[in-house]
C-alpha cells in the first residue's frame, strides 16, 4: 500500500512538532499529539506510558531543538503507518 506524499509530510510535521522544546514543555500539547495508548521503549530498556512521558518532558531543562533525519513512513495496513527516523543530537533511532 502506498502512502500519499501529503500523508507522509503530515506525519513528519507531527513528529517534528514533538521535537520542539516549546511543545515538549507543554503537557497539553504533548497530550494532544500522543495517543492514549502510547508507549515508548527507552534506551534504558524501560517502558514508558503517555503520562510518564509527559512528566519526563516537563523535567527537561534547556534542551535545544532536535533535528530529524532519515524519515520514512510505510503504510502497513489501511489504518496503520510505521514512521521511522533518526534524531541527530541524541543519536537515537525512533519509530512511531
Backbone bond lengths (Angstrom), bond angles and torsions (degrees), N, CA, C in turn:
res aa  C-N    CA-C-N  psi(-1)  N-CA   C-N-CA  omega(-1)  CA-C   N-CA-C  phi
1 X - - - 1.455 - - 1.522 109.71 -
2 X 1.290 115.06 130.86 1.456 120.45 179.98 1.520 111.25 -89.39
3 X 1.295 115.16 143.21 1.458 122.36 176.03 1.521 107.63 -97.07
4 X 1.307 116.99 132.27 1.457 120.87 177.61 1.532 109.00 -64.99
5 X 1.337 118.30 142.06 1.468 120.58 179.78 1.535 113.00 -54.49
6 X 1.313 116.89 -38.64 1.470 120.44 179.83 1.528 111.09 -65.21
7 X 1.334 117.16 -36.19 1.463 120.82 177.67 1.526 110.14 -65.29
8 X 1.323 116.22 -44.35 1.463 120.61 178.30 1.519 111.32 -61.22
9 X 1.330 116.59 -41.33 1.470 120.10 179.54 1.523 111.14 -65.78
10 X 1.330 116.80 -39.74 1.466 120.51 177.86 1.525 110.35 -61.47
11 X 1.323 117.01 -43.69 1.465 120.58 179.14 1.520 110.96 -64.53
12 X 1.323 117.15 -41.07 1.473 120.23 177.47 1.530 110.28 -62.72
13 X 1.324 116.56 -44.34 1.468 120.54 179.42 1.527 111.09 -58.78
14 X 1.330 117.09 -41.45 1.466 121.05 179.56 1.531 111.33 -66.15
15 X 1.330 116.85 -42.64 1.466 120.04 178.31 1.527 110.73 -64.91
16 X 1.342 117.11 -41.79 1.463 120.25 178.50 1.524 111.28 -65.16
17 X 1.312 116.62 -33.19 1.463 120.44 177.50 1.532 110.66 -60.36
18 X 1.328 115.93 -40.23 1.473 120.30 179.22 1.526 112.85 -66.88
19 X 1.320 117.33 -14.45 1.456 120.74 179.12 1.524 112.66 -90.97
20 X 1.321 117.49 -9.34 1.471 121.14 -179.17 1.532 110.24 -74.57
21 X 1.330 117.64 129.39 1.470 119.96 179.70 1.533 113.33 -55.60
22 X 1.336 117.80 -38.51 1.466 120.14 -178.55 1.527 111.42 -67.19
23 X 1.315 117.66 -32.27 1.467 121.31 177.62 1.524 109.32 -75.45
24 X 1.330 116.92 -44.76 1.464 121.47 -179.39 1.522 111.40 -60.28
25 X 1.327 116.87 -28.35 1.466 121.76 -179.81 1.528 112.86 -81.90
26 X 1.332 117.17 -8.15 1.457 121.26 -176.99 1.530 110.81 -106.66
27 X 1.336 118.19 107.15 1.463 119.95 178.85 1.527 112.78 -55.74
28 X 1.326 116.89 -38.36 1.465 120.02 -178.72 1.528 111.86 -66.23
29 X 1.341 116.61 -41.71 1.463 119.31 -179.37 1.526 111.25 -68.83
30 X 1.327 116.83 -41.30 1.465 119.61 177.95 1.523 109.63 -64.19
31 X 1.322 117.23 -43.68 1.469 121.24 179.96 1.527 110.95 -59.84
32 X 1.324 117.22 -36.80 1.463 120.69 179.98 1.534 111.56 -70.74
33 X 1.323 117.41 -28.17 1.460 120.94 -177.69 1.527 113.72 -86.81
34 X 1.320 117.52 -23.75 1.465 120.74 -177.03 1.524 111.05 -102.21
35 X 1.310 116.16 138.74 1.467 121.41 176.02 1.525 109.24 -66.97
36 X 1.317 116.96 152.10 1.460 120.79 178.13 1.524 111.78 -59.95
37 X 1.325 116.98 -29.47 1.470 122.25 -178.84 1.521 112.59 -88.50
38 X 1.331 117.18 6.49 1.464 122.54 -177.27 1.521 111.89 -53.21
39 X 1.337 115.23 136.86 1.464 121.13 168.34 1.522 107.50 -138.52
40 X 1.319 115.79 150.00 1.462 121.53 177.15 1.510 108.58 -127.90
41 X 1.315 115.20 134.85 1.457 121.52 174.44 1.526 106.27 -97.03
42 X 1.317 116.94 108.31 1.452 121.13 -177.66 1.511 112.48 -78.63
43 X 1.326 115.62 161.58 1.465 120.40 177.99 1.523 111.31 -64.77
44 X 1.322 116.47 -17.06 1.460 121.73 178.04 1.531 111.59 -82.49
45 X 1.324 117.44 1.42 1.460 126.02 -178.11 1.537 111.25 78.12
46 X 1.308 117.95 1.21 1.463 121.00 175.72 1.522 109.23 -77.92
47 X 1.324 114.83 154.98 1.460 121.92 175.60 1.523 107.42 -113.35
48 X 1.336 115.79 128.83 1.457 121.76 -177.18 1.527 109.70 -115.59
49 X 1.332 116.36 142.55 1.460 119.33 173.66 1.531 109.16 -98.86
50 X 1.299 115.98 -179.30 1.460 121.70 -175.57 1.524 111.99 -57.14
51 X 1.313 117.76 -48.51 1.466 120.62 -177.29 1.528 111.89 -65.45
52 X 1.323 117.14 -37.15 1.464 120.16 177.91 1.523 110.96 -65.26
53 X 1.318 116.76 -41.84 1.468 120.30 178.84 1.521 110.70 -64.74
54 X 1.314 117.27 -42.62 1.466 119.96 178.56 1.529 109.67 -59.08
55 X 1.322 117.54 -44.30 1.480 120.81 178.45 1.527 111.52 -64.12
56 X 1.327 116.87 -44.13 1.466 120.32 -179.12 1.530 111.76 -63.27
57 X 1.320 116.73 -38.80 1.457 119.54 179.59 1.520 111.39 -66.24
58 X 1.332 117.25 -29.24 1.465 120.68 177.24 1.531 111.46 -66.63
59 X 1.331 116.74 -24.60 1.462 121.83 -177.95 1.532 112.84 -84.54
60 X 1.336 117.16 -12.53 1.467 119.43 177.80 1.519 109.01 -64.29
61 X 1.314 115.30 136.35 1.462 119.60 179.15 1.517 109.69 -130.07
62 X 1.304 115.59 130.39 1.450 120.64 175.34 1.520 114.65 62.32
63 X 1.310 116.49 24.33 1.458 119.71 179.95 1.526 109.85 -72.61
64 X 1.310 115.45 135.48 1.461 120.70 176.77 1.530 109.24 -81.88
65 X 1.299 114.74 161.52 1.462 118.58 176.10 1.520 109.50 -63.44
66 X 1.286 116.37 144.09 1.456 122.84 -179.73 1.527 109.93 -99.46
67 X 1.335 115.25 155.18 1.455 121.72 -178.25 1.525 109.70 -112.02
68 X 1.311 115.79 129.53 1.461 123.14 -179.33 1.529 108.20 -98.37
69 X 1.358 117.04 130.78 1.465 121.61 177.00 1.523 109.48 -136.00
70 X 1.302 116.07 168.34 1.470 123.22 178.15 1.529 111.88 53.44
71 X 1.320 115.88 43.14 1.462 121.46 -179.64 1.525 110.39 -71.52
72 X 1.329 115.24 136.44 1.459 121.21 175.68 1.521 108.73 -144.00
73 X 1.315 116.68 139.52 1.469 121.92 175.61 1.521 107.86 -128.36
74 X 1.334 115.88 123.06 1.462 122.01 -178.46 1.516 109.80 -121.67
75 X 1.305 116.11 125.77 1.461 121.05 177.95 1.523 108.74 -78.48
76 X 1.338 116.54 117.05 1.459 121.03 -178.88 1.521 112.16 -93.07
77 X 1.324 116.46 -29.43 1.460 122.48 175.98 1.525 106.89 -157.38
78 X 1.313 116.41 -177.08 1.468 119.70 -178.36 1.522 112.24 -59.16
79 X 1.338 117.40 -30.78 1.460 121.35 -175.54 1.525 114.63 -115.03
80 X 1.332 117.98 4.87 1.465 119.95 -174.51 1.523 110.29 -130.36
81 X 1.339 114.73 128.34 1.462 121.76 175.64 1.517 107.39 -126.04
82 X 1.326 116.47 131.52 1.457 121.61 175.75 1.519 108.16 -98.08
83 X 1.330 115.20 121.75 1.455 122.22 178.71 1.524 107.79 -108.23
84 X 1.328 116.60 131.19 1.460 120.85 175.12 1.523 108.90 -130.67
85 X 1.331 115.88 149.87 1.458 121.63 177.76 1.520 109.22 -168.33
86 X 1.319 115.87 169.43 1.458 121.87 174.84 1.521 109.04 -113.73
87 X 1.331 115.62 145.66 1.453 121.55 172.56 1.526 106.22 -104.42
88 X 1.319 116.27 115.75 1.464 122.50 -171.94 1.524 111.91 -58.93
89 X 1.324 117.38 -52.20 1.458 121.24 -171.41 1.525 113.60 -63.60
90 X 1.317 117.63 -35.91 1.460 120.00 -178.41 1.529 111.98 -98.73
91 X 1.351 115.48 -2.27 1.472 121.20 -179.04 1.521 111.32 52.66
92 X 1.325 115.71 41.75 1.461 120.77 -179.71 1.519 110.73 -111.60
93 X 1.309 114.39 147.84 1.462 121.60 171.24 1.517 107.30 -97.09
94 X 1.315 116.64 136.32 1.456 121.95 -177.37 1.520 110.51 -125.01
95 X 1.322 114.83 151.62 1.455 120.56 171.98 1.509 108.21 -138.29
96 X 1.304 115.55 152.79 1.460 120.47 -177.51 1.511 108.45 -148.48
